[in-house]
């Protein structure tokens, strides 16, 4: 239902994959080049990317990267029909080809 682990333990991200989970990848330091549905994204210090369930994604390259990977299922986030707004209408996980790279205001460890 939910998992969080350090980036260096997420070796499955180095191979192209499609999962039925929502994914947040936090780059706390260094950099990560990601491919998501054919689009390339660069994460640098204190940035997060959102990946919607079903998107094909993998890490192309990383340089001295540290961070975390959070994965959760729809059931974890939405307990009833009213919760659907939390996941789809807040623009974090809304549509394919519209991944968000979010810069964090505070330092992460």
Backbone as CSV, one residue per row, in Angstrom:
resi,resn,N_x,N_y,N_z,CA_x,CA_y,CA_z,C_x,C_y,C_z
1,UNK,0.814,-1.196,0.000,0.000,0.000,0.000,0.857,1.259,0.000
2,UNK,1.913,1.312,0.842,2.820,2.455,0.866,4.224,1.961,1.202
3,UNK,5.200,2.548,0.526,6.591,2.238,0.869,7.427,3.498,0.681
4,UNK,8.415,3.633,1.540,9.377,4.723,1.420,10.746,4.119,1.677
5,UNK,11.683,4.443,0.782,13.029,3.933,0.979,14.043,4.897,0.385
6,UNK,15.268,4.801,0.873,16.314,5.663,0.343,16.545,5.389,-1.150
7,UNK,16.933,6.401,-1.856,17.166,6.296,-3.291,18.164,5.190,-3.630
8,UNK,19.224,5.057,-2.854,20.249,4.060,-3.174,19.740,2.618,-3.032
9,UNK,18.633,2.418,-2.344,18.033,1.086,-2.219,16.983,0.820,-3.295
10,UNK,16.688,1.810,-4.115,15.647,1.696,-5.136,16.245,1.309,-6.481
11,UNK,16.927,0.174,-6.505,17.618,-0.256,-7.727,16.658,-0.563,-8.873
12,UNK,15.403,-0.888,-8.563,14.416,-1.162,-9.612,14.151,0.055,-10.496
13,UNK,14.472,1.237,-10.026,14.257,2.458,-10.810,15.254,2.625,-11.949
14,UNK,16.271,1.783,-12.011,17.261,1.881,-13.084,16.840,1.100,-14.319
15,UNK,15.710,0.416,-14.252,15.135,-0.287,-15.391,13.767,0.306,-15.683
16,UNK,13.435,0.399,-16.947,12.131,0.923,-17.342,11.029,0.100,-16.689
17,UNK,10.068,0.789,-16.084,8.985,0.083,-15.400,7.699,0.891,-15.434
18,UNK,6.606,0.174,-15.301,5.273,0.774,-15.179,4.628,0.102,-13.981
19,UNK,4.266,0.887,-12.979,3.642,0.329,-11.778,2.288,0.978,-11.546
20,UNK,1.432,0.259,-10.887,0.111,0.781,-10.512,0.188,1.420,-9.136
21,UNK,1.106,2.377,-9.024,1.305,3.134,-7.792,1.609,4.571,-8.177
22,UNK,1.392,5.466,-7.248,1.790,6.859,-7.402,3.175,6.983,-6.774
23,UNK,4.062,7.729,-7.421,5.457,7.770,-7.009,5.901,9.216,-6.819
24,UNK,6.591,9.465,-5.724,7.279,10.733,-5.486,8.756,10.405,-5.322
25,UNK,9.606,11.083,-6.077,11.048,10.900,-5.942,11.639,12.221,-5.481
26,UNK,12.304,12.184,-4.337,12.937,13.360,-3.755,14.439,13.279,-3.981
27,UNK,14.998,14.320,-4.562,16.448,14.453,-4.695,16.901,15.426,-3.612
28,UNK,17.567,14.905,-2.588,18.027,15.747,-1.483,19.379,16.387,-1.789
29,UNK,20.178,15.713,-2.620,21.469,16.267,-3.036,21.903,15.572,-4.323
30,UNK,22.850,16.187,-5.022,23.292,15.639,-6.291,22.269,15.918,-7.374
31,UNK,22.208,15.027,-8.372,21.239,15.199,-9.461,20.802,13.843,-9.999
32,UNK,19.594,13.831,-10.552,19.002,12.619,-11.115,18.362,12.991,-12.450
33,UNK,18.751,12.289,-13.519,18.090,12.439,-14.816,17.100,11.286,-14.942
34,UNK,15.828,11.626,-15.118,14.750,10.634,-15.205,14.079,10.693,-16.561
35,UNK,13.585,9.554,-16.990,12.742,9.480,-18.179,11.357,9.081,-17.696
36,UNK,10.336,9.859,-18.063,8.952,9.547,-17.701,8.108,9.676,-18.957
37,UNK,7.578,8.559,-19.422,6.760,8.531,-20.643,7.426,9.264,-21.804
38,UNK,8.717,9.050,-21.968,9.440,9.643,-23.099,9.927,11.060,-22.876
39,UNK,9.597,11.655,-21.750,10.056,13.012,-21.435,11.168,12.938,-20.404
40,UNK,12.190,13.767,-20.581,13.305,13.756,-19.642,13.159,14.879,-18.627
41,UNK,13.469,14.545,-17.383,13.412,15.502,-16.284,14.726,15.445,-15.524
42,UNK,15.149,16.593,-15.024,16.357,16.662,-14.214,15.972,17.119,-12.815
43,UNK,16.271,16.276,-11.842,16.070,16.644,-10.449,17.412,17.071,-9.885
44,UNK,17.402,18.167,-9.177,18.601,18.652,-8.504,18.283,18.782,-7.017
45,UNK,19.219,19.302,-6.263,19.067,19.392,-4.818,17.721,19.999,-4.412
46,UNK,17.031,19.301,-3.526,15.752,19.744,-2.946,14.624,19.896,-3.968
47,UNK,14.537,18.931,-4.884,13.400,18.897,-5.799,12.734,17.524,-5.735
48,UNK,11.442,17.510,-6.080,10.618,16.300,-6.060,9.900,16.216,-7.396
49,UNK,9.736,14.989,-7.910,8.911,14.790,-9.103,7.733,13.894,-8.742
50,UNK,6.601,14.152,-9.375,5.409,13.327,-9.202,5.255,12.441,-10.435
51,UNK,4.983,11.166,-10.200,4.771,10.216,-11.290,3.435,9.530,-11.041
52,UNK,2.545,9.633,-12.017,1.198,9.087,-11.896,1.206,7.588,-12.148
53,UNK,0.329,6.880,-11.476,0.184,5.439,-11.650,0.048,5.094,-13.138
54,UNK,0.855,4.124,-13.578,0.786,3.680,-14.960,1.807,4.314,-15.894
55,UNK,2.497,5.350,-15.456,3.496,5.975,-16.315,4.771,5.130,-16.342
56,UNK,5.382,5.043,-17.512,6.651,4.332,-17.663,7.767,5.287,-17.238
57,UNK,8.627,4.824,-16.343,9.671,5.706,-15.819,10.911,4.916,-15.416
58,UNK,12.047,5.614,-15.449,13.307,5.031,-14.986,14.349,6.126,-14.830
59,UNK,15.365,5.818,-14.047,16.489,6.740,-13.863,17.495,6.485,-14.973
60,UNK,17.792,7.524,-15.736,18.787,7.409,-16.802,20.203,7.551,-16.263
61,UNK,20.347,8.510,-15.347,21.675,8.794,-14.815,21.505,9.526,-13.498
62,UNK,22.450,9.301,-12.605,22.458,10.081,-11.366,23.895,10.393,-11.000
63,UNK,24.062,11.555,-10.386,25.396,11.994,-9.994,25.357,12.386,-8.524
64,UNK,26.038,11.589,-7.696,26.109,11.845,-6.260,24.734,12.088,-5.645
65,UNK,23.731,11.396,-6.153,22.356,11.642,-5.712,22.036,10.912,-4.418
66,UNK,21.375,11.626,-3.545,20.796,11.062,-2.325,19.365,11.555,-2.267
67,UNK,18.507,10.723,-1.718,17.106,11.114,-1.620,16.246,9.941,-1.209
68,UNK,14.953,10.050,-1.525,13.981,9.038,-1.122,12.975,8.808,-2.233
69,UNK,12.390,7.610,-2.201,11.328,7.241,-3.125,10.117,6.831,-2.290
70,UNK,9.000,7.498,-2.520,7.741,7.188,-1.844,6.784,6.656,-2.896
71,UNK,6.242,5.470,-2.658,5.256,4.872,-3.554,4.018,4.522,-2.743
72,UNK,2.850,4.813,-3.309,1.612,4.447,-2.627,0.543,4.115,-3.645
73,UNK,-0.403,3.310,-3.223,-1.498,2.911,-4.095,-2.674,3.877,-3.955
74,UNK,-3.566,3.796,-4.900,-4.792,4.589,-4.881,-5.571,4.332,-3.593
75,UNK,-5.625,3.078,-3.151,-6.375,2.717,-1.942,-5.820,3.384,-0.692
76,UNK,-4.505,3.602,-0.661,-3.913,4.266,0.497,-4.384,5.719,0.585
77,UNK,-4.441,6.383,-0.559,-4.736,7.809,-0.586,-6.233,8.104,-0.556
78,UNK,-7.027,7.287,-1.211,-8.466,7.542,-1.343,-9.266,6.478,-0.600
79,UNK,-9.828,6.860,0.502,-10.633,5.940,1.307,-12.087,5.898,0.837
80,UNK,-12.561,6.987,0.216,-13.909,7.011,-0.340,-13.934,7.953,-1.542
81,UNK,-15.068,8.064,-2.188,-15.179,8.847,-3.419,-14.874,10.329,-3.213
82,UNK,-15.081,10.847,-2.020,-14.795,12.259,-1.763,-13.303,12.559,-1.785
83,UNK,-12.485,11.564,-1.488,-11.034,11.755,-1.455,-10.402,11.868,-2.828
84,UNK,-11.149,11.539,-3.875,-10.576,11.567,-5.218,-10.055,12.960,-5.574
85,UNK,-10.681,14.001,-5.011,-10.202,15.362,-5.260,-8.784,15.559,-4.768
86,UNK,-8.421,14.909,-3.674,-7.080,15.058,-3.123,-6.008,14.600,-4.093
87,UNK,-6.288,13.575,-4.848,-5.254,13.028,-5.716,-5.310,13.592,-7.137
88,UNK,-6.484,13.858,-7.665,-6.584,14.273,-9.061,-6.841,15.760,-9.276
89,UNK,-7.399,16.448,-8.322,-7.764,17.839,-8.532,-6.820,18.828,-7.866
90,UNK,-5.740,18.343,-7.291,-4.788,19.257,-6.673,-3.591,19.506,-7.569
91,UNK,-3.599,18.932,-8.755,-2.597,19.073,-9.818,-1.264,18.395,-9.524
92,UNK,-1.159,17.611,-8.473,0.048,16.804,-8.290,0.023,15.589,-9.206
93,UNK,-1.087,14.886,-9.213,-1.248,13.698,-10.043,-2.514,13.872,-10.868
94,UNK,-2.449,14.680,-11.902,-3.701,14.944,-12.613,-3.771,14.265,-13.971
95,UNK,-2.760,14.409,-14.789,-2.829,13.859,-16.141,-1.463,13.340,-16.551
96,UNK,-1.485,12.406,-17.478,-0.232,11.954,-18.056,0.403,13.107,-18.819
97,UNK,1.709,13.076,-18.962,2.481,14.086,-19.687,2.463,15.442,-18.991
98,UNK,2.067,15.478,-17.725,2.065,16.732,-16.990,2.718,16.527,-15.627
99,UNK,3.858,15.873,-15.621,4.561,15.629,-14.367,5.047,16.944,-13.787
100,UNK,5.012,17.026,-12.489,5.453,18.236,-11.786,6.816,18.015,-11.140
101,UNK,7.742,18.930,-11.377,8.985,18.971,-10.625,8.828,20.143,-9.678
102,UNK,8.888,19.848,-8.398,8.584,20.838,-7.370,9.857,21.154,-6.585
103,UNK,10.183,22.431,-6.517,11.332,22.861,-5.696,10.862,23.056,-4.258
104,UNK,11.605,22.484,-3.325,11.264,22.610,-1.907,11.925,23.853,-1.324
105,UNK,11.230,24.515,-0.409,11.753,25.742,0.210,12.817,25.452,1.244
106,UNK,12.727,24.322,1.926,13.640,24.016,3.024,14.583,22.902,2.643
107,UNK,15.716,22.859,3.315,16.708,21.812,3.097,16.135,20.466,3.522
108,UNK,16.491,19.409,2.802,16.101,18.050,3.158,17.347,17.269,3.530
109,UNK,17.172,16.246,4.309,18.300,15.395,4.708,18.067,13.977,4.290
